[in-house]
Each structure stands twice: as structure tokens, then as C-alpha cells.
Amino acid sequence: MTKLPETHPHVYDLFLQGFRVILRSDRFWAGLSTDLVIEQVLVRSLKTSGGVTHGRIMTEVQRVLWCLSRPACAEISG
């Protein structure tokens, strides 16, 4: 977000004008708030195969490392 004005100035201008929703489909009125989308994506990744809560016992350090690695994983797979 700190580099948004340089990397995507059009998106930054829209954000300043109040456009703060994410469209995950082309349906009318399908906009979701950013915090809701982050929560949905994080919870989905937690519960899928290979996620934190799917049949594994993890230490606190492993959970923190997994959560902190999510932005890097999203950048690679996105």
C-alpha cells in the first residue's frame, strides 16, 4: 500500500475517492469490503488441505511462520 501511488496511480486515485471494495465476480452488487475478503481468503487457506487446522498439530512458532508467509505465497501464486 505504501508504494501504491507509484505502482498503480489510477487505483490509488480511486481509493482516495472512496472506492474501497473488492469485486471477486462480475455480478452486480458483488463488492466486498477489503477486511472481509482478507478474512475469507485467510480462513479458506487455514481450512484447506495443507492448512493450519486440517489434521495437523502445530506449535505456536509454526503457526506464526505460516501466517507471516501468506503474503509471499499470494504474490507468487497470484
C-alpha positions in Angstrom: 0.0 0.0 0.0 2.9 2.4 0.7 4.0 2.1 -2.9 0.5 2.2 -4.4 0.8 5.9 -5.6 3.9 5.0 -7.7 3.0 1.5 -8.8 -0.8 1.9 -9.6 -1.7 5.7 -9.5 -5.1 5.1 -11.0 -6.1 2.6 -8.3 -4.7 5.0 -5.7 -6.8 7.9 -7.0 -9.9 5.7 -6.9 -9.1 4.6 -3.4 -8.9 8.3 -2.3 -12.3 8.9 -3.9 -13.9 6.3 -1.7 -13.8 3.2 -3.9 -12.8 0.7 -1.3 -14.4 -2.5 -2.3 -13.1 -5.6 -4.0 -15.1 -7.2 -6.8 -14.5 -11.0 -6.9 -17.1 -11.6 -9.7 -18.8 -9.7 -12.5 -22.2 -9.8 -10.7 -23.9 -6.5 -9.9 -23.6 -5.5 -6.2 -20.9 -8.1 -5.7 -18.4 -5.7 -3.9 -16.9 -6.8 -0.6 -15.0 -4.8 1.9 -11.3 -5.4 2.0 -11.3 -6.8 5.5 -14.0 -9.3 4.7 -12.1 -10.5 1.6 -8.9 -10.9 3.6 -10.7 -12.8 6.3 -12.4 -15.1 3.8 -9.1 -15.8 2.0 -7.2 -16.4 5.2 -9.9 -18.7 6.7 -10.2 -20.7 3.5 -6.5 -21.2 3.4 -6.5 -22.2 7.0 -9.1 -24.9 6.5 -7.9 -26.4 3.2 -5.6 -29.4 2.8 -2.2 -28.3 3.9 -3.6 -25.5 6.0 -3.1 -25.0 9.7 -6.3 -26.6 11.0 -6.5 -29.6 8.6 -5.4 -32.6 10.7 -2.1 -31.2 12.0 -0.8 -30.2 15.3 1.4 -27.2 15.0 3.5 -25.2 17.6 2.9 -21.5 18.0 6.1 -20.7 16.2 4.9 -22.8 13.2 1.5 -21.1 13.1 3.1 -17.6 13.2 5.6 -18.5 10.4 2.7 -20.0 8.3 0.6 -16.8 8.8 3.5 -14.5 8.0 4.3 -16.4 4.8 0.9 -15.9 3.3 1.6 -12.6 1.6 4.7 -14.0 -0.1 2.7 -17.1 -1.2 -0.1 -14.9 -2.5 2.4 -12.8 -4.5 3.9 -16.0 -6.1 0.6 -17.7 -6.9 -1.3 -14.5 -7.8 
